[in-house]
Amino acid sequence: MEVYCIDHSKPCCTLCATVHHRKCEQVVTIDKALCSIKKSEKVRNLVKRLRESNENLDEILQKREQNIKSFEMDIDIVLSEIGTLKENLIKHVDRLEESLRDEINNSTKQVTIKMNDEVTELSSLKSNFINWKNIFNACIADGSELHCLVRMEEILENLPKVEKQVSKLTAEIEDTAISFDPNDLTSLGRIIIKRSTMKRPKGMRKVNFHSGKVKLLFTIALPDHGKQVSGVFTHDCILLSNFNNGKIVKYDNKGAHIGEIKMSKKTSDLTNVYDWTVAVATNSTQIHLINAQTLTLQKTITANVTIYGINFIDNEYISTDPVNFSISWLDSTFKSIKTEKSGTVVYFAYFNGKNDYIYKESNYSVKRVSSNDTFTYRSEVNPYTYGVDFEANIYVAGFASDAIHQLTPTCELVRIIPFSTFAAKPGTHLWVLRFEENSNRFLLTSFNSGKVLICQID
């Protein structure tokens, strides 16, 4: 191998370079490609990525094993409670006790099998990372530069698929507990098996959201001079709405254009609903449901309120109407359930639940409302723009701001992040800041230009 194609990340011979890579723009000699490869940032990042993935899997496995132990201890506690209660019963306690024991055995058998299956599958996935880690460390220590390059590209090619399998599996894992609800002598009581979402790392990479470090990944420039651009991440793609021409434009996760669909009205906002279905608001009573995979219109629904900004959570839609200063909760058919008023124009609201949301309270403040309390942050002028990461940190930017204000979940200032530290502003006025689910990536759009920044917290 004498040549390395940077465009395809592949080493090749002179003949292959001539036949298959003659149109590639970045083809260099193999000596140049191998120069200091072991000390390159790409190698360091891969080593760090493999180490962090391994550490995260260790943490997940430990939680699984702890839950199995606590689950088995809970079973013993329940059986002990049943035995204690038995002593206070008279005639038919033996029959009832036996019935309850049978119920426990039948109820917990499948649960235990499922948890052990999850541990087996996680262990299998972890073995991939251990194997890659050992192979790559050996390459760095004893292998040639070429061997190291080939192995690195091989691992990087397969890594996203395995990481996706881990993310999918950990998202489906539930912590399980068992308890006993005592009753009268008719049945003694009932066995309760409770499932809850396991606390786990969000994704495979650890992120320090309080580092203050923001990195610009790439910039998307919408055609036709986009205005009032909104957007969402969906299925490793990016959907952007252009109010100027009523189009929804789709890009891949590296910013390459995939396709677009034009709506009958101007598009003001969009939200993920389920699977590939996305709801598109039009600053009117008309809502479009589209298939984001095929970029086709599924149906158009007429609501009984005007909708500019839109969210979908817990099988309900929540909308904003800047003209009427209102936030409305709608059922799945877009009929209004309730409406609340803001003290000023509100274009967008962020919802973490039906009763947990953030909105523009005044021209100088944003407010977070939760089921337990309310919190307010006062600083930025016209704070239309706000997003929330997966650790519940809040990000606020004023309409004409030169910085992003990072807040705690209780709206206390963590730091101010100037745009000058990571990118030029997408336009003179900011519009939408929205995070990808369970990710450190976010998009930032402009009111008066078609530029969209795709950034990440490092």
Secondary structure as the mmCIF struct_conf table of DSSP 4:
data_model
#
loop_
_struct_conf.conf_type_id
_struct_conf.id
_struct_conf.beg_label_comp_id
_struct_conf.beg_label_asym_id
_struct_conf.beg_label_seq_id
_struct_conf.end_label_comp_id
_struct_conf.end_label_asym_id
_struct_conf.end_label_seq_id
STRN STRN1 VAL A 3 CYS A 5
TURN_TY1_P TURN_TY1_P1 ILE A 6 SER A 9
STRN STRN2 LYS A 10 CYS A 12
HELX_RH_AL_P HELX_RH_AL_P1 THR A 14 HIS A 20
BEND BEND1 HIS A 21 HIS A 21
TURN_TY1_P TURN_TY1_P2 ARG A 22 LYS A 23
BEND BEND2 GLU A 25 GLU A 25
STRN STRN3 VAL A 27 THR A 29
HELX_RH_AL_P HELX_RH_AL_P2 ILE A 30 LEU A 34
TURN_TY1_P TURN_TY1_P3 CYS A 35 SER A 36
HELX_RH_3T_P HELX_RH_3T_P1 ILE A 37 LYS A 39
BEND BEND3 SER A 40 SER A 40
HELX_RH_AL_P HELX_RH_AL_P3 GLU A 41 LYS A 86
TURN_TY1_P TURN_TY1_P4 GLU A 87 ASN A 88
BEND BEND4 LYS A 91 HIS A 92
HELX_RH_AL_P HELX_RH_AL_P4 VAL A 93 ASP A 142
BEND BEND5 GLY A 143 GLY A 143
HELX_RH_AL_P HELX_RH_AL_P5 GLU A 145 GLU A 172
STRN STRN4 GLU A 174 PRO A 182
TURN_TY1_P TURN_TY1_P5 LEU A 185 SER A 187
STRN STRN5 GLY A 189 THR A 197
HELX_LH_PP_P HELX_LH_PP_P1 MET A 198 LYS A 199
BEND BEND6 LYS A 202 ARG A 205
TURN_TY1_P TURN_TY1_P6 PHE A 209 HIS A 210
BEND BEND7 SER A 211 SER A 211
STRN STRN6 VAL A 214 ALA A 221
TURN_TY1_P TURN_TY1_P7 PRO A 223 HIS A 225
BEND BEND8 GLN A 228 GLN A 228
STRN STRN7 SER A 230 THR A 234
TURN_TY1_P TURN_TY1_P8 HIS A 235 ASP A 236
STRN STRN8 CYS A 237 ASN A 242
TURN_TY1_P TURN_TY1_P9 PHE A 243 GLY A 246
STRN STRN9 LYS A 247 ASP A 252
TURN_TY1_P TURN_TY1_P10 ASN A 253 LYS A 254
BEND BEND9 GLY A 255 GLY A 255
STRN STRN10 HIS A 257 LYS A 262
BEND BEND10 SER A 264 LYS A 265
STRN STRN11 ASP A 269 TYR A 274
TURN_TY1_P TURN_TY1_P11 ASP A 275 TRP A 276
STRN STRN12 THR A 277 ALA A 281
BEND BEND11 ASN A 283 ASN A 283
STRN STRN13 SER A 284 ASN A 291
TURN_TY1_P TURN_TY1_P12 ALA A 292 LEU A 295
STRN STRN14 THR A 296 ILE A 307
BEND BEND12 TYR A 308 TYR A 308
STRN STRN15 GLY A 309 ILE A 313
TURN_TY1_P TURN_TY1_P13 ASP A 314 ASN A 315
STRN STRN16 GLU A 316 ASP A 321
TURN_TY1_P TURN_TY1_P14 PRO A 322 PHE A 325
STRN STRN17 SER A 326 LEU A 330
TURN_TY1_P TURN_TY1_P15 SER A 332 THR A 333
STRN STRN18 SER A 336 LYS A 341
BEND BEND13 GLY A 343 THR A 344
STRN STRN19 ALA A 349 GLY A 353
TURN_TY1_P TURN_TY1_P16 LYS A 354 ASN A 355
STRN STRN20 ASP A 356 SER A 362
TURN_TY1_P TURN_TY1_P17 ASN A 363 TYR A 364
STRN STRN21 SER A 365 VAL A 369
BEND BEND14 SER A 371 ASN A 372
STRN STRN22 THR A 374 ARG A 378
BEND BEND15 GLU A 380 ASN A 382
STRN STRN23 THR A 385 VAL A 388
TURN_TY1_P TURN_TY1_P18 PHE A 390 GLU A 391
STRN STRN24 ILE A 394 ALA A 397
TURN_TY1_P TURN_TY1_P19 PHE A 399 ALA A 400
BEND BEND16 ASP A 402 ASP A 402
STRN STRN25 ALA A 403 LEU A 407
TURN_TY1_P TURN_TY1_P20 PRO A 409 THR A 410
BEND BEND17 CYS A 411 CYS A 411
STRN STRN26 LEU A 413 PRO A 418
HELX_RH_3T_P HELX_RH_3T_P2 PHE A 419 THR A 421
TURN_TY1_P TURN_TY1_P21 PHE A 422 PHE A 422
BEND BEND18 PRO A 426 HIS A 429
STRN STRN27 LEU A 430 PHE A 435
HELX_LH_PP_P HELX_LH_PP_P2 GLU A 436 GLU A 436
TURN_TY1_P TURN_TY1_P22 GLU A 437 ASN A 438
BEND BEND19 SER A 439 ASN A 440
STRN STRN28 ARG A 441 SER A 446
BEND BEND20 PHE A 447 GLY A 450
STRN STRN29 LYS A 451 ILE A 457
#
